[in-house]
Amino acid sequence: MKSAKAKRARKAAWYGVKTLFRTAAAGRPVARDAAYDARVSLVEERVVLFKARGFAAAIRAAESEARRYARHRHVNPYGQRVVTRYLGACNAFELFETPGVRAEVFSMTEVVPKQVSDRAVVDRRLGLKTNKNTDRLRRRNILNREFSGSARRDA
């Protein structure tokens, strides 16, 4: 068992911590267009770097940062509030080298049965491949009105 002094003496290391978020529009829209879809939400994975004296400290820092990040609110082109929630899930990776060009900042492994296809693995880890234009239009439900304009009422 390590003494308290030995624990304090541990040198800080770099950690990449992945956190998960879900963003969705809330409230009644003031306008709608062809891209409006009340059923969509956006799932975001973020990997943020922290310098900490262990996994527990890195995760505490990441959870604090995640709660701060999730407080951001904006209005979408349909006049709805867009709310981000931290899903309370994170995973940390200790970097084995100082961050810089080509430094690995996150890695996670998973055991998968051989019979699971490569396509199924990719779809599960990175999401299903979608039509880029359709996906772009659906993102309008989450985007900030400041940058994407206001929707016009359907005629």
C-alpha positions, 0 to 999 in steps of 0.5 A: 500500500502506498503512503499518502506522500508517495501518492502525492509524489506521482508526477502529473501525466497527460490524459485524453478523456472522451465524454458523451453528449446529446443535443436536441431542440426543445419547445414549440417551433415558430416556423418550419421548412422541409428540413424540420424534424422534431425527432432528431437529436445529435450525439457528440463524442468529445476527447479533451486533454487534461494533465492530472496525477491519475485516472481519477483526477483526469475523470473528475476534471473531465466531468467538471468540464463536461458539465460546463460544456453542456450548459451552452444553449442557443436557438435553432432556425425554428426558434427553439431552444437547443439543449445539450446534456452530458450523458454522464459517461466518460473514458480516459486514456493516459498518453504515453508521450507529450501531446504534439503532432502525431501523438495518440490522444485516445485509444479504446479497445473492445473484444468483438466476435469474429463473425461480426462484419467490419461494416457492422463494427464501423457502423456501430462505432462511427454511426451509420453512413448517411446521405450527406445532403440529408444529414446536413439538412437534418442538422439544421434542427440543432444548429445555431440560428445565429449562423444558419439563419431563421426558417421561413414558414411553410407556404 
